[in-house]
Amino acid sequence: MAPKRTQHYPPLDYRAGQVRLITFQKATAGAIRGRLHVFPISQCPEYLAVSYTWGEEPPRRTVYLNNNKIRIRENIYQALKVIVRMRNRHSIQDNGWKSPKMLQGLIQEVAECQYFWIDSLCINQASVQERNHQVGLMRQIFSNARSVIAWLGPESENSSRVMKTINEYQPQAAPVALSFMPLRMPEDVRAALLILQALPYWRRLWIVQEIILARNILLLWGEDGMCWNQLANICLGCGLDIGPQGRMVTAEYAEQNINERSEGWIKLVMRKKKIEAYLKGSSRQKTEGGDIKSPSLYALIMEFSEQECREPRDKVIGLLGLLFDEATELGDYSVPLEEYYEMVCRYAFRTADIKGDWSKQRFQGCLRRSLGLPVS
């Protein structure tokens, strides 16, 4: 199987930090055809990166890559069909509502941009050496992308209605008197947000850094689009959080309930805001708790341990792009799991300055469960 896949990939010079980008033929019918191009990461032309879930089903759909026939999974195939259609007509489908100006701009980017980065097509997944090299570039790949397309999934019965409802909602800040009560918003908006929240996309581990590192994000559900900023404005403007039994409540309410935690896009909004604040002002910016700190691997693993991935090591490797400390040695898929566990613990305790036994034991249990190792 591996030799059949490797023949499609032009070689990479790891020392030069090279990556592959893909271009697609504009075609209204017939097979999807793409061509791979190699660039040093520091000299890439403008490109869009695609964030999506792989799915559990085996690759069955056919596309052509460098004139070679390959099989890909259903979800990315559906995403490619929409992207190619958007490039052909320079728009998304008309659903009877006027899209915001920023959304129109992101859609125009998809139509005009020549190059795309898609992990399952641009990385030779059969080569451990190449995967090790490319995961070390993930921070640059997603932060350098002109925009990120977050593919939520193919069109469904609810997708157009949900995206229209959320796009048209203009949140108002919650009154102080309601700060510990479930957030009051139109019922159709609440229902739409909960449907959006339940999509499998938000459970994927890799989207954490893909969303947080992105400069601009176009959310696509079928052919319906929405700007990430619209979701962020709803969350931040209303102090939104997910409370008991999936109810929408204010963030203040959730903070008073120690067993409750943010999930899905709400968690990503908050973490993205914190990291962006760190990047803009670093320790010069102050909060009530003191300096804004860079994210630690210890905190990230604890925060996102429930996210899902196929490869156990990705519970760690999928977060390395968010670190500002050197962690190259942790991006190695060839290290046996028990040895890898020890490496991660040493790094996490050292960089987060964790000394207490209880904090260490809590992290160790969380990490062992994440890696699929037995917990004593």
C-alpha positions in Angstrom: 0.0 0.0 0.0 2.8 2.4 1.0 4.6 2.2 -2.4 1.4 3.0 -4.3 1.0 6.2 -2.3 4.6 7.3 -2.2 4.9 7.5 -6.0 2.5 10.5 -6.0 4.8 12.7 -3.9 7.6 14.8 -5.2 10.5 14.5 -2.7 11.0 17.0 0.1 14.3 18.5 1.4 13.8 18.4 5.1 16.9 20.6 5.8 15.3 23.3 3.6 12.0 23.1 5.5 10.1 22.2 2.4 6.3 21.5 2.2 4.0 20.6 -0.6 1.0 22.7 -1.7 -1.7 21.5 -4.1 -3.4 23.3 -7.0 -6.7 22.1 -8.5 -8.0 22.3 -12.0 -11.1 24.3 -12.4 -13.7 21.9 -13.8 -17.4 21.9 -13.4 -17.8 18.1 -14.0 -15.7 15.0 -13.9 -13.0 13.9 -11.6 -11.2 16.2 -9.2 -7.6 16.7 -10.4 -4.8 18.3 -8.4 -1.0 18.8 -8.7 1.5 19.0 -5.9 4.2 21.7 -5.8 7.2 21.9 -3.4 8.3 25.1 -1.6 10.4 26.0 1.4 8.0 27.0 4.1 9.5 30.5 4.2 9.0 31.0 0.5 5.5 29.7 -0.1 3.1 31.6 -2.3 -0.2 32.6 -0.8 -2.2 29.5 0.1 -5.3 28.4 2.1 -5.1 25.6 4.6 -8.0 23.2 5.1 -9.0 22.0 8.6 -11.3 18.9 8.7 -12.0 15.6 10.3 -10.6 12.5 8.6 -13.5 10.1 9.5 -13.4 6.5 10.4 -14.4 5.0 7.0 -11.6 3.7 4.6 -10.6 5.7 1.6 -13.1 5.0 -1.2 -13.4 8.1 -3.3 -11.2 8.7 -6.3 -9.2 11.8 -7.2 -6.2 12.4 -9.4 -3.0 13.7 -7.9 -0.1 14.4 -10.3 -2.1 12.4 -12.9 -2.1 9.4 -10.6 -5.4 7.9 -9.3 -5.6 7.8 -5.5 -8.3 7.0 -3.0 -9.3 9.6 -0.3 -11.9 9.5 2.5 -15.5 10.7 2.0 -15.3 13.9 4.2 -12.3 15.5 2.5 -13.8 14.4 -0.9 -17.0 16.4 -0.2 -14.9 19.3 1.0 -12.9 19.3 -2.3 -16.1 19.2 -4.3 -17.4 22.4 -2.6 -14.0 24.1 -2.9 -13.8 23.4 -6.6 -17.3 24.6 -7.2 -16.6 27.8 -5.2 -13.6 28.4 -7.4 -15.6 27.9 -10.5 -18.4 30.4 -9.7 -16.6 32.7 -7.3 -19.4 32.3 -4.7 -21.3 30.0 -2.5 -24.9 29.1 -3.1 -27.6 31.8 -2.7 -29.7 30.9 0.3 -31.9 34.0 0.3 -29.8 36.1 2.7 -27.1 38.7 2.3 -23.8 37.5 3.6 -21.6 39.9 5.7 -18.8 41.7 3.9 -16.0 39.8 5.7 -17.6 36.5 4.7 -17.8 37.7 1.1 -14.1 38.5 1.2 -13.2 35.0 2.6 -15.3 33.4 -0.1 -13.5 35.5 -2.7 -10.2 34.2 -1.4 -11.2 30.6 -2.0 -12.2 31.5 -5.5 -9.0 33.3 -6.3 -6.3 31.5 -4.3 -4.3 29.0 -6.4 -2.6 27.0 -3.7 -4.0 24.9 -0.9 -2.5 22.8 2.0 -4.4 19.7 3.0 -2.6 17.2 5.2 -3.9 13.9 3.7 -2.9 15.1 0.2 0.3 17.1 0.9 1.9 14.8 3.4 3.0 11.2 2.6 1.2 9.6 5.5 3.0 6.3 4.8 6.4 7.8 5.8 7.0 8.2 9.5 10.1 10.3 8.8 8.1 12.7 6.7 5.3 12.9 9.2 7.8 13.7 12.0 9.3 16.5 9.8 6.0 18.0 8.8 4.4 18.1 12.2 7.3 20.2 13.3 6.1 22.8 10.7 2.4 22.8 11.7 2.7 26.1 13.5 4.2 27.8 10.5 1.8 26.1 8.0 -1.4 27.3 9.8 -0.1 30.7 11.0 1.3 31.6 7.5 -1.8 30.5 5.6 -3.8 33.5 4.2 -6.9 31.9 5.7 -8.0 28.5 7.0 -11.1 26.8 5.7 -12.7 24.9 8.6 -14.8 22.2 6.9 -17.6 21.3 9.3 -19.0 18.6 7.0 -21.3 18.0 4.1 -24.7 19.7 3.7 -27.4 18.3 6.1 -31.1 18.8 6.7 -30.3 21.6 9.2 -27.1 23.1 7.8 -28.5 26.1 5.8 -31.0 27.1 8.5 -28.4 26.9 11.3 -25.8 28.9 9.4 -28.3 31.5 8.3 -29.6 31.9 11.9 -26.2 32.3 13.4 -24.9 34.6 10.7 -27.9 37.0 11.2 -27.7 37.2 15.0 -26.2 40.3 16.5 -25.4 39.5 20.2 -26.0 41.9 23.0 -24.1 41.8 26.2 -25.9 40.0 29.0 -27.2 42.3 31.8 -25.3 42.1 35.0 -28.4 40.9 36.9 -28.4 37.8 34.6 -24.7 37.0 34.9 -25.3 33.8 36.9 -28.4 32.7 35.0 -28.7 30.7 31.8 -28.1 33.2 28.9 -31.3 34.7 27.4 -31.1 34.7 23.7 -33.6 34.0 20.9 -34.6 30.3 21.1 -33.8 29.7 17.4 -30.3 31.1 17.9 -29.8 28.9 21.0 -31.0 25.8 19.1 -28.8 26.6 16.1 -25.7 27.0 18.3 -26.3 23.7 20.0 -26.7 21.9 16.6 -23.4 23.5 15.5 -21.8 22.5 18.8 -22.7 18.8 18.3 -20.9 18.5 14.9 -18.0 15.9 15.0 -15.6 18.5 13.7 -15.3 20.1 17.1 -14.2 16.8 18.7 -11.1 16.4 16.6 -7.8 17.1 18.4 -5.9 18.6 15.5 -8.4 21.4 14.9 -7.2 23.0 18.2 -4.0 24.3 16.9 -5.4 24.7 13.4 -8.1 27.1 14.6 -6.0 28.9 17.2 -3.1 29.6 14.9 -5.2 30.8 11.9 -5.2 34.4 10.9 -8.7 34.2 9.3 -11.2 31.4 9.3 -14.0 30.5 6.9 -16.4 28.0 8.4 -18.0 25.9 5.7 -20.9 23.5 6.3 -21.8 22.2 2.9 -21.9 25.3 0.7 -23.0 27.6 3.6 -20.3 29.8 5.0 -19.7 31.8 8.2 -16.8 33.8 9.6 -15.1 32.6 12.7 -15.4 36.1 14.0 -19.2 35.8 14.1 -19.0 32.8 16.5 -16.3 34.6 18.6 -18.5 37.7 18.9 -21.4 35.7 20.1 -19.2 33.9 22.7 -17.3 36.9 23.9 -20.1 39.5 23.6 -22.5 37.3 25.6 -20.1 35.7 27.9 -21.3 32.4 26.5 -20.4 28.9 27.9 -21.9 25.4 27.9 -23.5 24.5 31.2 -25.2 21.5 32.7 -26.8 19.1 30.2 -25.5 21.1 27.3 -27.5 24.3 28.3 -26.2 27.6 27.1 -25.2 29.8 30.1 -23.0 32.7 30.9 -19.3 32.2 31.5 -19.7 33.5 35.1 -22.2 30.8 35.8 -19.9 28.1 34.5 -17.0 29.3 36.5 -19.1 28.8 39.7 -19.7 25.2 38.8 -16.4 23.4 39.2 -17.6 20.3 37.3 -18.6 22.2 34.2 -16.3 22.9 31.4 -16.3 24.7 28.0 -16.6 22.5 25.0 -16.1 22.7 21.2 -15.9 26.0 19.6 -16.5 27.9 22.8 -13.3 26.5 24.4 -11.4 27.3 21.2 -12.6 30.9 21.2 -11.4 31.4 24.8 -8.0 29.7 24.2 -7.5 31.6 20.9 -8.2 34.9 22.6 -5.6 34.1 25.3 -2.9 33.1 22.9 -3.5 36.1 20.6 -3.2 38.4 23.7 0.1 36.8 24.6 1.4 37.2 21.0 0.3 40.8 20.8 1.6 42.0 24.2 3.4 39.1 25.9 4.2 39.8 29.5 3.6 43.6 29.0 -0.2 43.0 29.0 -1.8 42.6 32.4 -4.8 40.8 33.7 -6.2 40.6 37.2 -4.2 37.5 37.7 -0.9 39.0 36.6 1.1 38.6 33.4 -0.4 36.8 30.4 1.6 33.6 30.2 2.5 31.5 27.2 0.6 28.2 27.0 2.3 25.2 28.6 2.1 21.7 27.4 0.9 20.7 30.8 -2.1 23.0 30.6 -2.9 22.2 27.0 -3.0 18.4 27.6 -5.2 18.8 30.6 -7.5 21.2 28.8 -7.9 19.2 25.5 -7.5 15.6 26.7 -11.1 14.8 25.6 -10.4 15.7 22.0 -10.3 12.7 19.6 -7.6 11.4 17.2 -6.7 8.2 15.6 -3.0 8.0 16.6 -2.5 8.1 20.4 0.7 10.3 20.2 -1.3 12.9 18.4 -2.9 13.8 21.8 0.5 15.5 22.4 1.9 16.1 18.9 -1.3 17.8 17.8 -0.7 20.5 20.4 3.0 21.2 19.9 2.4 24.0 17.4 0.9 26.1 20.2 4.1 26.0 22.3 6.7 28.7 22.4 9.3 26.5 24.0 11.4 24.0 21.9 9.7 20.6 21.9 11.1 19.0 18.7 11.9 15.7 20.4 8.2 15.2 21.2 7.2 15.2 17.5 8.4 11.7 16.9 6.0 8.9 16.0 8.7 6.2 16.2 9.2 6.3 20.0 7.5 3.5 21.9 4.5 4.7 23.8 5.8 4.1 27.4 9.1 5.9 26.5 7.1 8.7 24.8 5.0 9.0 28.0 8.1 9.5 30.1 9.5 12.1 27.7 6.2 14.1 27.7 6.0 14.1 31.5 9.6 15.3 31.9 9.0 18.1 29.4 5.6 19.1 30.8 6.8 19.3 34.4 10.0 21.2 33.6 8.4 23.8 31.3 5.3 24.4 33.6 7.5 24.3 36.7 5.2 21.6 38.3 6.6 20.4 41.6 3.6 19.2 43.7 2.9 15.4 43.7 -0.8 15.8 43.4 -0.5 18.0 40.2 2.0 15.5 38.7 -0.1 12.5 39.5 -3.2 14.1 38.0 -1.4 14.9 34.8 0.2 11.5 34.6 -3.2 9.8 34.9 -4.7 12.1 32.2 -1.7 11.5 29.9 -1.8 7.8 30.3 -5.5 7.6 29.5 -4.9 9.9 26.4 -2.1 7.6 25.1 -4.2 4.5 25.8 -1.7 3.2 28.5 -2.9 1.4 31.6 -3.5 3.6 34.6 -2.5 2.1 38.0 
